């Protein structure tokens, strides 16, 4: 799995951080999401997919 985050689309809702905190974080200055890893462990697959589905800006892409 590979995760891609388009920071230009991110609106800072924090859904990804609440769903998959091992994979996503937010910048303090503006709340924009950042990736902690582009290749999460296989045990995180479901939460990363959920984070992508919950993103209101559709800023997260998951590639298998």
C-alpha positions in Angstrom: 0.0 0.0 0.0 1.1 3.5 -0.8 -0.5 6.6 0.6 -0.5 9.9 -1.2 -1.7 13.2 0.4 -2.4 16.2 -1.6 -1.8 19.0 0.9 -3.2 21.6 -1.6 -6.6 20.0 -1.3 -6.4 19.4 2.5 -8.9 21.6 4.5 -7.5 20.6 7.9 -10.6 18.8 9.2 -8.4 16.3 11.1 -10.4 13.2 10.3 -7.4 11.4 9.0 -5.4 12.1 12.2 -8.2 10.9 14.4 -8.6 7.7 12.3 -5.0 6.8 11.7 -2.7 8.8 14.0 0.3 6.5 13.2 0.1 7.6 9.5 -1.2 11.2 9.6 -0.4 14.3 11.7 -1.3 18.0 11.3 0.9 21.0 11.1 0.5 23.3 14.2 0.5 26.5 12.2 -2.4 25.8 9.8 -3.8 22.4 10.5 -2.9 20.9 7.2 -2.3 17.2 7.3 1.1 15.6 6.8 2.1 12.0 6.1 4.2 10.3 8.7 4.8 7.4 6.3 3.9 6.8 2.7 4.0 3.0 3.2 2.1 2.0 6.3 2.3 -1.4 7.9 -0.2 -4.0 6.7 -1.9 -3.8 10.0 -2.9 -0.2 9.3 -4.5 -0.9 5.9 -8.1 -0.7 7.1 -7.7 2.5 9.1 -5.8 4.2 6.2 -8.6 3.3 3.8 -11.1 4.6 6.3 -9.2 7.9 6.7 -9.2 8.3 2.9 -12.9 7.7 2.8 -13.6 10.1 5.6 -11.5 13.0 4.1 -14.0 15.7 3.2 -11.6 17.2 0.6 -10.7 13.8 -1.0 -7.0 14.7 -0.4 -5.9 11.2 0.4 -5.2 8.6 -2.3 -4.5 4.9 -1.5 -2.7 2.8 -4.1 -2.3 -0.9 -3.7 
